[in-house]
Amino acid sequence: MLNSNSYNPDVLTCLANLSNDEVFTSPQLANRMLDLLPDDLWKDKSATFLDPGCKSGVFLREIAKRLDEGLEHQIPDCQQRINHIFNNQLFALAITELTALLSRRSVYCSKTANSKYSVCETFDNSAGNIRLDRVVHTWENGRCVYCGASREAYDRGPGLESHAYSFIHIENPEELFNMKFDVIIGNPPYQLGSDGGTRDIPIYNKFVAQATKLNPRFLSMIIPSRWMSSGLGLSEFRSTMLGDRRIRKLVDYPVASEVFTGVEVKGGICYFLWDRDNEGDCEVTTIRGDNTFGPINRNLGEYDVFVRDSRALKILHKVQLKRESSITELLSVDKEFGWTSNFDEFHNDRRSGDVPIHYIRKTKRGTGWINRTEINKSSHFVDTWKVLVPKAGSDGGQKIPDRVLGKPFVASSPSVCTQSYLFFFVESAKKAASIESYLRTKFFRFLVSLRKITQDATRSTYTWVPQQSWDLLWSDEELYQKYDLSKEDIDYIDLMISPMEVVNE
């Protein structure tokens, strides 16, 4: 046990996070990321390192420790070694004035790099190599052309942070320091907050893309995992990441709070190692609680989205051997009838010519009535039997076992619904009952979970669910037998997916 009189806690383990979008990295996590890099870097006095989204300076500080030890024989004098490391090898771009001061304090042991308290004696300016370059957004049609920020929300006065991060607000990032970097590493800001009329805008993808422009030997960043299968405006980024054979290691945490205490990041958190000079399969490791699965060599680009757990991939392969049609052929599109989730132009009493309209308001399900003449979109679906399933499900596997989807129910013909629901359409009550029984199985919801990483269950999340014959009520036992699932496969599905009671919510 540590002596309480001599114990000096590391302040960087105690920092409160700025927000869910800008979270501090603990020294422990920073070192796990640094462990991905080759050991010979720490003995290379010419190796250069950049943190392009510096918040606390933790990456530079931990790198400095490793270089200090690794260069001891090449530069025996301690002060000369420290001067060389900080002046020639470590560089950063801070994200705010506050984080610039904090980073200099944790790296140089002084808020100004050239003060008498600084551990480095060679700087002739207060910033050292931890810079805060003040830039402004470039507005076009109300949005920043570089990061997509709303002018209404982020066109602020000089006394407020604009969150125009210098690293991603420049066409040619090599002009920032006019040098090449061997390693770019960091924990970039994740998103820009919405302006009340739009969803939050991811920006971590822009930091990754900009870093690859600099073509370092190695790139490692910790980012939200939602890029793997979803995320606003992330389709191109996802395609690039999955197709990049230089991503050689990927460590995935489905529950973000296990990495960042008290922080909720929907879909979890991951970090990766990009190795410029070595292409190949990627070593994937999944960590949940005390359980670590992997590393397993994977081809990240096998599918259009990434299946996070290799145990699930084996089951998917067995299902796809049947080469059956996707159930999406029977599934509506988003907002099929044209009404958003907050649509309320219906009435509660049934009148002549009305059809029932199903909706969800403040998590409560309800049914109203609307005249058939007011249905102006997809009217050919009105007289079908439907199995309705809420578009919003669970939070993407943050807890296991997970129900994945809200409980489905059969809506008889005729009927309509708002955007709160997707629906499967068939021509008879018997087929609708068969589909509903299928949706309630763990098998069905497991296949949906492979493409569903956040709360929203879009149409594409059902892509890997095969169609069945709709002349019976389905059970998991019948499906497990049909697809030749092993006891190990079934145990894994049982671990991940919870039962669904046969009652309506």
C-alpha positions, 0 to 999 in steps of 0.5 A: 500500500502506498504511503499517504505521505509520499503519494503524489497523484497524477492530476491527469487522472482526475480531470473532469471532461469538457463535454461528451464531445471533448473528453480527456484521455487518461494516462493509462489509455494513452499508454495503451495506444502508445503500446501499439507503436514499435519499440524502436521509435523510443530510441530514435532521436529523429522521430517526430510526434504530433497531437493535432487535437491536444487537450491535456498534453497527456500523449506528449507527456507519456511520449516524452517519458518513453523517449527520455528512457530510450535516448539515455545512451545516445544523449547521456546528459539529462538536460540536453536530452530533455531539451532535444526531445521537447524542442525537436520531437514533440509537437501539438495543436491545442483545441482551446486557450484553456487546453493550451495552457493545461497542456503546456503545464503538464508537458513543460511543467509551466504554462509558458514554455520559455519561463524559468520553471519550464523543464526545457531551456531552449524555447524562445517563445511562450507557446513552445511546440504546443500552439493554439492557432486562431483561425475562423470558420469559412462560411458558405450558405450558412455553413463552414466549408471545412467542418460544416458548423452552422454560422448561426451557432458558431459565428461568435465574437472574439471573446468566445471559443469558435471551435474552428480547430486549426488542424481541419481548417486548412487545405494543406495541413503540412503548412502548419509546421512545415515538417513531416511527422513519423507519428500522429496520435490523439483524441480529437473532438468528436462532434459539433453541437447542433444549433437546434435545427439539425443533428450534431455534426461529427468532426472526428472523421475530419481529423483522421482524414486530415492526418492521413493527408500528412502521410505519417509513418503511423497514425493512432486516434481514439474515436467514437465507434459509430462510424462502423455502421452508422452516423450522420455524414459518415458513409464516405469515411466508413467506406475509406476506413473499411477499405484501408488495408493500412489499419493494422490494429483496432481496439473496440470498447462497445461501452464508452463509459468503461474508457471514459468514466461518466461519459456516454458516447452512443455506440462505444469508443475505439482506437486504431493503428494505421501503418503507412508502410505495412498493409494487411489484415487488421488485428481486432480486439473487443473489450467489454468489462473484464472480458477481452476477445481477440486479437483476431485477424480480420478483413475490415472491408468484408462488408459495407459495415463492420461486424464488431465481434468475430463470434458474430461474424461466424454466425452471419457466414452460416446464415448467408450460406443459404443465399436467401432474399433479404427481409428488406424487400417487405420493409417500408422506407423511412417516413413511408406515408410522409408524416414525421414523428411529431405529426399530430393532424389527426383526431381521436374519434373515428369518423366516416372514411377514416383509417387508424394512424399509429404513432409514438409520442414521448415514448408512449404508443397511441392510435388516432384516426385520419381520413383516407383522402388525407393520405397523399403518399404510398397510398398503395400500402394502406390496405396491406396487413402490417407488422409495425416495429418502432424505429427507435430501439435500444441504445446499441448494445451498451448493456447485454443482453440487449433487446435491440428492437422495440416490441412489434405488433400487427396492424390490420388492414387498413392502417397507416403510421408516422415516422415513429415506425417502420413496417413489414407489409403482407396481404394476410393476417396469417402472414403478418402473424408469422412475421411478428413471431419472427421479429420476436426471436432472438435470431432475428434481433441478433442479425439486426444488432450486427448493423445497429450500433446506436438507438436508431434502427434504420431500414438498412439495419435489417439487410442481413435478416433473411426472409422465411416462409410465412405459413407458421409461427417461428421459434428460435429452436426452428431457426437455429436448426435451419441454419445449423448453429452450434451450441457455441453459436446459440450460447453467444446469441443468448448472451447478447440478446434478451427474450421478448415477452409476447405483450404489447407496450 
